[in-house]
């Protein structure tokens, strides 16, 4: 029974190691696509190992006697692995996309540990930031560009409605 939970943590630890190795030794252009593929490899690895390793085989502990119990322990481990990945994805996007995190890192990397406003603005070209965001949203299937104009897909429209609702609900307006 505990094997499935332990397997989910092992799969996630292996995911982290492989992610680090791939990103450390190769220059990756479609980074999150590669992260997703590594996630899927270890997701299928978890699924195969969870189905092949019988309950109680590691420690002679609690053995689930029913098919429903085995299914529930399998799904529990699967959910743990998926939620670990979702949590990691939030961290990943904060580091990869967060402007605040980038500003802090840029200041930290200077010898004096400080930058003026003019120095910061010279490092942040608004057109490049906006272009990167638009291309990411196009890649994600949220936007389409036609004749130099951007419009939302149904996926983008759904997300916009949800985000707008929560921004109003949490009173996050004005701004972003």
C-alpha positions as CSV (number, residue, x, y, z in Angstrom):
1,X,0.0,0.0,0.0
2,X,2.7,2.5,0.9
3,X,4.7,1.4,-2.2
4,X,2.5,3.6,-4.4
5,X,3.1,6.6,-2.3
6,X,6.8,5.9,-2.1
7,X,6.9,5.3,-5.9
8,X,5.2,8.7,-6.5
9,X,8.0,10.4,-4.5
10,X,10.7,8.4,-6.3
11,X,9.2,9.3,-9.7
12,X,9.1,13.0,-8.7
13,X,12.7,12.9,-7.4
14,X,13.8,11.2,-10.7
15,X,11.9,13.8,-12.6
16,X,13.7,16.6,-10.8
17,X,17.1,15.0,-11.4
18,X,16.5,14.4,-15.1
19,X,15.1,18.0,-15.5
20,X,18.2,19.4,-13.9
21,X,20.5,17.2,-16.1
22,X,18.8,18.1,-19.3
23,X,18.6,21.8,-18.6
24,X,22.2,21.9,-17.2
25,X,23.9,20.1,-20.1
26,X,21.8,21.2,-23.1
27,X,20.4,24.4,-24.4
28,X,16.6,24.0,-24.5
29,X,14.4,26.3,-26.6
30,X,10.9,25.0,-25.8
31,X,11.6,24.6,-22.1
32,X,8.2,23.9,-20.8
33,X,7.5,21.4,-23.5
34,X,10.6,19.5,-22.4
35,X,9.5,19.7,-18.8
36,X,6.1,18.3,-19.7
37,X,7.7,15.4,-21.6
38,X,10.0,14.5,-18.7
39,X,6.9,14.6,-16.4
40,X,5.1,12.2,-18.8
41,X,8.0,9.8,-18.9
42,X,8.0,9.5,-15.1
43,X,4.2,9.5,-15.0
44,X,4.2,6.4,-17.2
45,X,7.1,5.0,-15.2
46,X,5.1,5.4,-12.0
47,X,2.1,3.8,-13.6
48,X,4.1,0.8,-14.8
49,X,6.0,0.3,-11.6
50,X,2.8,0.7,-9.5
51,X,1.0,-1.9,-11.5
52,X,4.0,-4.3,-11.5
53,X,5.1,-4.1,-7.9
54,X,2.7,-6.0,-5.6
55,X,1.4,-4.5,-2.3
56,X,3.5,-5.3,0.7
57,X,6.5,-6.5,-1.4
58,X,8.9,-4.0,0.0
59,X,8.3,-4.2,3.7
60,X,5.8,-7.0,4.3
61,X,3.4,-4.3,5.6
62,X,-0.3,-3.7,5.0
63,X,-1.6,-5.4,1.9
64,X,-4.7,-4.2,0.3
65,X,-7.0,-7.2,-0.2
66,X,-9.6,-5.8,-2.6
67,X,-9.4,-4.6,-6.1
68,X,-11.0,-1.3,-5.1
69,X,-8.4,-0.8,-2.4
70,X,-5.6,-1.5,-4.8
71,X,-7.1,0.9,-7.3
72,X,-7.5,3.6,-4.6
73,X,-3.8,3.3,-3.5
74,X,-2.7,3.4,-7.1
75,X,-4.8,6.6,-7.7
76,X,-3.6,8.1,-4.5
77,X,0.1,7.7,-5.5
78,X,-0.8,9.0,-9.0
79,X,-2.5,12.1,-7.5
80,X,0.5,12.7,-5.3
81,X,2.9,12.7,-8.3
82,X,0.6,14.9,-10.3
83,X,0.2,17.4,-7.5
84,X,3.9,17.5,-6.8
85,X,4.4,18.3,-10.5
86,X,1.7,21.1,-10.4
87,X,3.4,22.6,-7.3
88,X,6.8,22.4,-9.0
89,X,5.3,24.0,-12.2
90,X,4.2,27.0,-10.1
91,X,7.7,27.4,-8.7
92,X,9.2,26.9,-12.2
93,X,7.0,29.6,-13.8
94,X,7.8,32.0,-10.9
95,X,11.5,31.6,-11.6
96,X,11.2,31.5,-15.4
97,X,8.6,34.2,-16.0
98,X,8.4,36.3,-12.9
99,X,9.5,39.8,-13.5
100,X,9.8,40.5,-9.8
101,X,12.0,37.5,-9.4
102,X,14.1,38.6,-12.3
103,X,14.6,42.1,-10.9
104,X,15.7,40.7,-7.6
105,X,18.1,38.4,-9.3
106,X,19.5,41.2,-11.5
107,X,20.2,43.4,-8.5
108,X,21.7,40.5,-6.6
109,X,24.1,39.7,-9.5
110,X,25.6,43.2,-9.5
111,X,28.8,43.8,-7.5
112,X,27.3,46.6,-5.4
113,X,24.0,44.7,-5.0
114,X,22.1,47.8,-6.3
115,X,20.7,49.2,-9.6
116,X,19.2,52.6,-10.4
117,X,15.8,52.9,-12.0
118,X,17.5,53.9,-15.3
119,X,19.8,50.8,-15.1
120,X,16.7,48.6,-14.6
121,X,14.7,50.1,-17.4
122,X,17.7,49.6,-19.8
123,X,17.5,45.8,-19.0
124,X,13.7,45.6,-19.6
125,X,12.7,46.4,-23.1
126,X,8.8,46.4,-23.0
127,X,8.5,45.2,-26.6
128,X,10.7,42.1,-25.9
129,X,8.7,41.3,-22.7
130,X,5.4,41.7,-24.5
131,X,6.6,39.7,-27.6
132,X,7.7,36.8,-25.3
133,X,4.4,36.8,-23.5
134,X,2.4,36.9,-26.7
135,X,4.4,34.1,-28.3
136,X,4.0,32.0,-25.2
137,X,0.2,32.5,-25.3
138,X,0.2,31.6,-29.0
139,X,2.2,28.5,-28.3
140,X,-0.2,27.5,-25.4
141,X,-3.2,27.9,-27.7
142,X,-4.6,31.0,-26.0
143,X,-4.1,33.5,-28.8
144,X,-4.0,33.6,-32.6
145,X,-2.3,36.3,-34.7
146,X,-3.9,37.3,-38.0
147,X,-2.9,40.3,-40.0
148,X,-0.9,41.8,-37.1
149,X,-3.9,41.5,-34.7
150,X,-4.2,39.2,-31.7
151,X,-7.4,37.5,-30.8
152,X,-8.3,34.8,-28.2
153,X,-9.1,31.2,-28.9
154,X,-11.9,29.6,-27.0
155,X,-9.3,28.3,-24.5
156,X,-8.0,31.9,-24.1
157,X,-11.5,33.3,-23.7
158,X,-12.4,30.7,-21.1
159,X,-9.2,31.5,-19.1
160,X,-9.8,35.3,-19.4
161,X,-13.4,34.9,-18.0
162,X,-12.1,32.8,-15.1
163,X,-9.2,35.2,-14.4
164,X,-11.4,38.3,-14.5
165,X,-13.9,36.7,-12.2
166,X,-11.2,35.9,-9.6
167,X,-9.6,39.3,-10.0
168,X,-12.9,41.0,-9.2
169,X,-13.8,38.4,-6.5
170,X,-10.4,38.9,-4.7
171,X,-10.5,42.7,-5.4
172,X,-7.2,42.6,-7.3
173,X,-8.2,45.4,-9.6
174,X,-6.7,47.8,-10.8
175,X,-3.6,46.4,-12.2
176,X,-2.4,42.9,-12.5
